Amino acid sequence: MLSGLVLPFAALAQDFKITHGPYLQAVGENEAAIVWTTNRDAVSWVELAPAGDDSFYSQARPAYYQAKDGNRAVGKLHKVKISGLAKGTEYRYRCFAKEVTLYEGQSSVLYGKSIATDVYGKKPLRFKTLDKAKENISFTVVNDIHSRVPDLQVLCKDVAYGKTDFVIFNGDMVSAMNDEASFFAGFMDNAVGMFASEVPVFYARGNHETRGKFNAQLSSYFPTSTGKLYYTFRQGSAFFVVLDSGEDKPDTDIAYSGLAQFDAYRTEQQEWLKGVLQSKDFLSAKYRIVIVHIPPVASDDWHGTNEVRDKFLPVLKNAGITLMLCGHTHQYGYAEPDMQQHDFPVLINASNTALDVSITPDGMVVKNKDLENKELRSFTFH
C-alpha cells in the first residue's frame, strides 16, 4: 500500500531507475501501448515525436500519461496507451517516470527524481503503426523457449526494425509464472535488448504461463486490444486471431488445487470467435492466420487438445482460414487440411526452431529455420 508510507533509507540508497523495458504492446493502426517498470513507485508518461532527423529537444513534444478512471496511476508497472495515431506511420518516443516518495491521496504527494529513456546520447526509440494496406510484411514466430535465453537470441537474431513487422511468442516462453522476474529473466529482458523496444511483440499464452503464483498478472504486462489474452490484429493482407488454449489437463486435476476454470474460458472464446469471423477486417483479409499454443491435432489424447479441437475447430471450419500456427509438442508437425475437422493446414513449430514468415503480392512464404539458421522446410500459400 502506498498511503501514508515513506520509503526507508535503505530503499532510497539505490538509485531510482527503469528496471525492465520499455517494450511495445497492442500496436494497431491508430494506437500503441508502451510498457516498462521502475524499482520504486512513480507516475509515468510518454513523449511522442514524428519521424525525423531533428533533435527530440527541438520543441516541446506532446505527452501521454498513464491514468485510470481519471487519476494518474502510481506504481512500479507503467503502461501508457497512445491513441489517435496515423496508420503505417513511424513515431519516435521517450519514456518518463517521476518517483513518488510519499502518497497520502491527491492532497499530499511528495515527488523525487525524474528519469527518462535516452534521446541525447543516442537516437530516440521508435515504432511504426500497423497498416492493412501494407503490401509486404514480415514476422517471426517462436514458442516453447522455457527460459532458454541462448536459443531465443539465436532464433531472433535477424529480427530488426524496418525488416521485421512484429514477433509472435506462441506460448511457454517460461516454465512457470512464479514472479515478475520469471518472464523478464526468462525471455523478455533479452527480447527488449534485441528488438522489443522498437518491434512489437504479440503474445499467445501457453499452458505453462497459466502456472505459478504470478500467473494471473501476465495480462497486466502484456496488454491487448481486447483487454483479454485472446484478441485479433490486422497487418497488410493478413488477419491474425490469437487464441488462448489454456491448460492441458482437466480443470478437476489435482495439479490445479480447484482453481482452474479453463473449460468455461475456452467456451467464452468460442462465442467471441463467432463474432470475429463476421468482422470486416477478417472478411476482407486475403490471409487468415490463427495463433494458438496447443494444437488440435496433437497425437496425445489430453484434455486441452480435445477442448481446442472440439470448441475452436467447428467455428473455424469453412471460415476460409489460411493456416493455424501452434507449438506445445516441442516437435515439428504439419497436418494437411482434413475436411472432416479442419479445412486448413496446422503447422506446429518445434521448441528449437523459428518460423520466418513473409507476405508479398506474390503469396505468403513460411520458412522453418533451426538454431544454425538452416532452412529445414518451406511452405507457400496463395
NORLIN-V914802 format. One record per pair of residues at least 12 apart in sequence whose C-alpha atoms are under 8 Angstrom apart, sorted by sequence separation. I is the first residue (numbers start at 1). GAP is how many residues later the second one is. If there is no record, write none. Layout:
i: <I;I>
gap: <GAP;GAP>
//
This chain:
i: <22;23;49;66;99;100;174;230;231;251;296;297;334;335;355;356;366;367;22;23;48;49;66;98;99;142;173;174;230;295;296;333;334;355;356;365;366;21;22;47;48;66;98;99;173;229;230;294;295;333;334;354;355;365;366;21;22;47;48;65;66;98;99;229;247;332;333;353;354;365;20;21;47;48;64;98;140;246;332;333;353;354;364;365;19;20;46;47;64;97;98;296;331;332;333;353;363;364;18;19;20;45;46;64;96;97;331;332;352;353;363;364;18;19;45;46;96;97;140;203;329;330;331;349;352;363;18;19;45;96;246;324;326;328;330;331;362;17;18;44;45;95;96;245;323;324;325;326;327;329;330;16;17;44;94;95;244;321;322;323;324;325;326;327;328;329;330;16;17;43;94;321;322;323;324;325;326;327;328;16;94;140;205;317;320;323;325;327;94;138;139;204;317;318;74;138;139;140;141;142;143;144;146;147;204;243;316;317;137;138;139;140;141;142;143;144;145;146;147;314;317;137;138;139;140;141;142;143;144;145;146;147;313;314;43;44;139;141;143;144;145;146;313;43;44;94;143;144;295;43;93;94;177;290;295;298;42;43;92;93;167;169;171;176;177;288;289;292;293;294;295;41;42;92;93;166;167;168;169;170;171;172;173;175;176;177;178;179;288;289;290;291;292;293;294;295;41;42;44;46;92;127;161;165;166;167;168;169;170;171;172;174;175;176;177;178;179;180;287;288;289;290;291;292;293;294;40;41;43;45;91;92;152;159;160;164;165;166;167;168;169;170;171;172;174;176;177;178;179;287;288;289;290;291;292;293;294;40;44;90;91;147;159;166;168;170;171;172;173;175;176;177;178;210;289;39;90;91;149;153;157;161;171;172;177;178;210;38;90;147;148;149;153;161;171;177;204;206;207;297;37;38;51;89;90;147;148;160;176;204;205;206;207;208;230;37;38;50;51;88;89;146;147;204;205;206;207;36;37;50;51;88;89;149;153;177;205;206;207;266;270;274;35;36;49;50;87;88;239;266;270;273;277;35;36;48;49;86;87;88;239;34;35;48;49;85;87;263;267;34;35;48;266;270;33;34;47;48;88;239;248;33;34;46;47;234;238;239;241;243;245;33;46;47;237;238;239;240;241;242;243;244;245;32;33;46;47;237;238;239;240;241;242;243;244;245;297;31;32;45;46;237;238;239;240;241;242;243;31;32;44;45;238;240;295;31;44;45;30;31;44;249;250;295;30;31;43;44;248;249;250;30;42;43;248;249;29;30;42;43;248;29;30;42;43;247;248;29;41;42;246;28;29;38;40;41;245;322;40;41;56;245;56;127;126;127;125;126;127;22;125;127;16;207;204;206;207;204;205;206;204;7;6;7;6;5;16;18;32;4;5;17;31;137;3;4;5;16;30;137;2;3;4;29;30;136;2;3;28;29;134;135;2;3;27;28;29;132;133;134;135;27;28;29;131;132;133;134;130;131;132;133;130;131;132;130;132;170;170;171;206;170;77;170;171;172;170;171;20;21;20;23;22;21;24;23;24;27;22;23;24;26;22;23;24;25;21;24;25;26;23;24;25;144;143;144;143;35;144;33;25;26;155;25;26;155;156;25;26;155;151;28;28;143;144;145;142;143;144;145;143;142;142;143;142;141;142;140;141;140;141;155;140;155;139;140;154;138;139;154;155;138;139;138;151;137;138;136;137;136;137;135;136;135;136;135>
gap: <12;12;12;12;12;12;12;12;12;12;12;12;12;12;12;12;12;12;13;13;13;13;13;13;13;13;13;13;13;13;13;13;13;13;13;13;13;14;14;14;14;14;14;14;14;14;14;14;14;14;14;14;14;14;14;15;15;15;15;15;15;15;15;15;15;15;15;15;15;15;16;16;16;16;16;16;16;16;16;16;16;16;16;16;17;17;17;17;17;17;17;17;17;17;17;17;17;17;18;18;18;18;18;18;18;18;18;18;18;18;18;18;19;19;19;19;19;19;19;19;19;19;19;19;19;19;20;20;20;20;20;20;20;20;20;20;20;21;21;21;21;21;21;21;21;21;21;21;21;21;21;22;22;22;22;22;22;22;22;22;22;22;22;22;22;22;22;23;23;23;23;23;23;23;23;23;23;23;23;24;24;24;24;24;24;24;24;24;25;25;25;25;25;25;26;26;26;26;26;26;26;26;26;26;26;26;26;26;27;27;27;27;27;27;27;27;27;27;27;27;27;28;28;28;28;28;28;28;28;28;28;28;28;28;29;29;29;29;29;29;29;29;29;30;30;30;30;30;30;31;31;31;31;31;31;31;32;32;32;32;32;32;32;32;32;32;32;32;32;32;32;33;33;33;33;33;33;33;33;33;33;33;33;33;33;33;33;33;33;33;33;33;33;33;33;33;34;34;34;34;34;34;34;34;34;34;34;34;34;34;34;34;34;34;34;34;34;34;34;34;34;34;34;34;34;34;35;35;35;35;35;35;35;35;35;35;35;35;35;35;35;35;35;35;35;35;35;35;35;35;35;35;35;35;35;35;35;36;36;36;36;36;36;36;36;36;36;36;36;36;36;36;36;36;36;37;37;37;37;37;37;37;37;37;37;37;37;38;38;38;38;38;38;38;38;38;38;38;38;38;39;39;39;39;39;39;39;39;39;39;39;39;39;39;39;40;40;40;40;40;40;40;40;40;40;40;40;41;41;41;41;41;41;41;41;41;41;41;41;41;41;41;42;42;42;42;42;42;42;42;42;42;42;43;43;43;43;43;43;43;43;44;44;44;44;44;44;44;44;45;45;45;45;45;46;46;46;46;46;46;46;47;47;47;47;47;47;47;47;47;47;48;48;48;48;48;48;48;48;48;48;48;48;49;49;49;49;49;49;49;49;49;49;49;49;49;49;50;50;50;50;50;50;50;50;50;50;50;51;51;51;51;51;51;51;52;52;52;53;53;53;53;53;53;54;54;54;54;54;54;54;55;55;55;55;55;56;56;56;56;56;57;57;57;57;57;57;58;58;58;58;59;59;59;59;59;59;59;60;60;63;63;68;70;71;71;72;72;72;73;73;73;83;86;87;87;87;88;88;88;89;94;95;95;96;97;97;97;97;98;98;98;98;98;99;99;99;99;99;99;100;100;100;100;100;100;101;101;101;101;101;101;102;102;102;102;102;102;102;102;102;103;103;103;103;103;103;103;104;104;104;104;105;105;105;106;106;121;122;122;122;123;144;156;156;156;157;157;164;168;169;169;170;171;172;173;173;173;174;174;174;174;175;175;175;175;176;176;176;176;177;177;177;183;184;184;185;186;186;190;197;197;197;198;198;198;198;199;199;199;201;205;206;206;206;206;207;207;207;207;208;209;211;211;212;213;213;214;214;215;215;215;216;216;217;217;217;218;218;218;218;219;219;220;220;221;221;222;222;223;223;224;224;225;225;226>
//
